[in-house]
Amino acid sequence: MIPDIYKNIGGKIKGHFTNKKVHENLFIKQTKKGHGNSFEDGVPDEYTLLSDMKTTKALKIGCCEATLINEGDLNGDELDEISVVQAPLNGCTYTLSTFTNVNGTWKKLFEPFLLSNGC
């Protein structure tokens, strides 16, 4: 059995992001396939945060695979916030960005910070 805490982490999460009475599903989708080595004039893949609610705008998160975290209500607006932990383009440092949804548009709640995995 998977502990409840892990049900709020992954490539697809559920929560109350735009309406406290309606569950919304968020997921990451690769929206552009890159080619070559991005450090040698190649183009990296691109990813976008999408929702199953038509009223929520997509959020381009750029390069590299990501994991979503439903953080719960961090700012007291009765809606859940999300963090996006994004893999590095090259190296060992991930980026963690936290967002809140304001009228269907994602806004940064905090400045992003870096997470080193010690590789």
N, C-alpha and C positions, 0 to 999 in steps of 0.2 A: 504494500500500500504506500502511495506517495504522500508524504506529509503536506498539509495544506499550504505551508509557506512556499513550496516549490511549484504549486499550481499558478502562482503569480509571476513566474520567471520563465522566459523562453522566447521562442520565435513568434509565438502567438499567446496573447494574454486577454483576459476578460476583466471588465470593471465598469464603473460608473464615471466615465470621462467627460461626458457632455450633458448628462441628465441623471440625477440621483435616483430616478425610478426605472431607468432602462439600462440593461446590460449591453455593453458594446464590445465587440471583438476587435483587437488591434493585431496587426501582423506585419512582418517585414517581407518585402518582395524585391528581388533583384530586378531593376528596371533598365539596366544597360549592361551589356556584356563587354568587358574590356578586352584588350589584347596586348601582348608583349609585356615587357618589363617597364613599369611606370617610371623607373629611375633612368631609363634609357629611351626616352621619347615614346614609351608605350602609354596606353590608356587604361586606368583602373576600372573595375566594375563599379556600378552605382546602385545604391539601395534606397528604398522609399518606405516610410511608415504609412500604412493604409488602415482604414477602418471599414467595417461592414455597414456603417451609418453614412448615408449620402450627405448628411449635413456637416460631416467632419472633413476638413481639407486634408489632402495628403501632405506629408512632410518629407522632403528630400533630405536624407541624412548623409548622402555622399558615399565615399569609398568605404568599402570593407564591411564584412558581415557584422551583425549586431545581435545583441540579446536584449529583450525588453524586461523591465521590472515594473510591476504595479506597486507603487510606493504607498498607496492609500492616500488619505487626505492630508497633505503637508501644509497647506496654506489656509485651512479653515473655511473653504468655500463649499464644503459638503460633496466635492467631486474628487475622484482619484487623480493623482499625478503619476507620471511615468518617468523612468530613467532609461536611457539607451546606453548600453555599454558596447562600444564599438572597437573592433579589432584594429590593430595598427596596419598601416599600408606596408610597412616593413619595420621590423624591430620588435620590441618587447613592451611597449607602452600603449595601453588602451585608453580611450577617452570615455568619460562618463558625463552625460548631459541629462539634465532633468527638465521636464516640460510640464506645463499646465495647459489646459484647453480653455480658451476664452472665445465664446460665441462661435465655436467650430474651427478656430484657428489655433495651432500650437504655438506657444510662447515659452521661451526659456524662463524657468523659475529661478535658477541659479546659474552662475558662470560655470562652464564645464571644468572638470578637473581631470588630471592624468592619473592612471593606475598602472604601476609597474608590476609585471608578473615575475620578475626576477630571472627571466630566461638567460 
